[in-house]
Amino acid sequence: MSEEKILSFDGDELQKYEPNRYPFLFIDRVTECVPGKYAKGYKNLTNNEWFFPKHYPGHPIMPAAIQTEALSQMLTIAFTTMNEIDDIYVEGASWKVKFIKEIRPGDRLDIVAEVKSYKRGVGKGVSRGYVDGELACEVEVTLVIPSVLDKYRPKKAEQHAER
């Protein structure tokens, strides 16, 4: 039985595995990752986040869409660190989300993402966000990784020959 390699990435290193860049990168650090199994990390939220002044003036909270994206980005790391994946472009996703607790400036959103299944370029997983140890949000995600999926699709000439 081989030991699993545990990876970690600072902000610069994680950009090798996550296609989003500022201002659309919603994780700061990946503290622990076993490719194809899970990724853990966090997002520190400050008053300087671009979305706080624009949304909910006088009562700044992290918008639901950005919570969903942060959780999805951490799950993406668990997939894109796998050797089989030679690019980091992720296309198409479906989400089932729960928002449980407001996330505010000054909070640290700790994120734990777990791969539930992966086959032929389609991955499913769940990602949970915690603030002060309490569950704040959760998302079940299905991701499609075209560079892998395309290897399993019949070529157009083969499709026409079958008709």
N, C-alpha and C positions, 0 to 999 in steps of 0.2 A: 504494500500500500504506500503510495507516494504522498509526501506532504504537500499541502496546498500552498501556493505562493501567495502571500498577502502583500498587496501593493498599497501605497499611499501617494497622494499628489497634492502639491501646493497649487495656487491659482494658475501659475504659468504651465506647470506640467499637465494639469487636468485638461488644458486646451488641446492637447494631442488627442483626447478621447471624446471631447464634447464640442460639437460644432458651433454653439452659440458663443458670442463675445459680448462684452459690455456694450450697451446697457441691458442686454438680454441674457446674460449669464447669471443665473440665480443661485449658484452654490459657490462658496468661497474655498472650501477645502474638502478633499476626500481623505478621511483619516484611515480607512480600512476598506480594502476591496479584494475579493476573491473572484476573478473573472468567471462569468457565467453562473455565479451563485449569489453574491450580494455586494452591496457597496454602502458604506456609512460615511457621513460627513456632516457639514453644517453650513448655514448662512447666517452671518451676523447682520442684524438689521439696525441701521442707524437713522437718525433724522434726515440724513443727507441722501437717502434713497430717492431716486427721481420720481417714484410713484407716490410717495407719501403726501407731498404738497398738492398734487393734482387730484387725489381721491380723498373723499371724506374730510374736507377741511374742518378743523376743530376737533376731529376724532379720528386721527390717522390710524388706519389698520392696513395690513397687507392684503391687497385685492385677491379675490378667490382665483382669478386666472393666473396670477403670479405664483400663488401657493401651488397650484396644479403643475405649473411649469417647473418650479423648483424640485418638486417630488419626482417628476418625470425625468428631469435632467440627471438626478442621482441614479435612477434606474438605468438610464442610457449608459452610464459609466460601467455598470455591471455587465452590459452586453458588449460595448465597443472595446473593452479590454481583452476580449477573447481573441485568440490567434486567428481564428477563421475569418474574422472581419478585417478587411483590408482598407476600408474607408470608414468615415465617421458620419456619413450622411444617413440620417434616419428619416423615413418618410411615413406619413400616415400613422396616426395613433388613435386609439379609442380609450376613453376614460370613464371610470365610474368613481365618483368623488364623494367625500364626506368632509364637511367643515364643522369642527367641533368647538374650537376656541379661537377668539380673536388673537391675532399676532400683531404686535405693536412695535414702534421704534424702541430700540434698546433690548429687544428680545433676541435670543439666539435660537434659531430653528435647527434642531438636530434632526437629521434625516437618516432613516434606515430603509434601504431598498432591497427587496428580495426577489430573485428570479424564481418564478413558479414553473415555467416551461420554456423550451427553446428548440425549434426544429425548422430547418430549411429557411432561415431568414425571418421567421415570425417568432417574436418573443412575448411572453406574458409575465407580469410580475405585479407586486404590490409594494408601495412605498408609503411610509408613515413619517409624519413630522411631529416632533415633540418640542414643547416649550416648558422649561423647568421640570422635565420628567413627565409631564402630562401630555397625552395625545391631543394634538391640535388639529390635524388634518390627515386624510388618508386618500390614496388614489390607487385603483386597480387599472393597469395600463396594458394595452397590446401595442407593440411596436413592430414596424416592418422595416427591414434593412435590405434595400433593393439589391446591393451588390451580391448578397448571399442568395436572396430569393431568385434572382435572375439565373443563377446556375441551375436551378431546378425547373425553370419554365421551358416548355418546348419552343424551339426556334420557329420563326414564322414559316420557313420553307417546309419544315416537318409538319406543321399544322395543316398547310395546304395539301400536302401529300396524303394526309390521312383522310381527306374529304373525298 
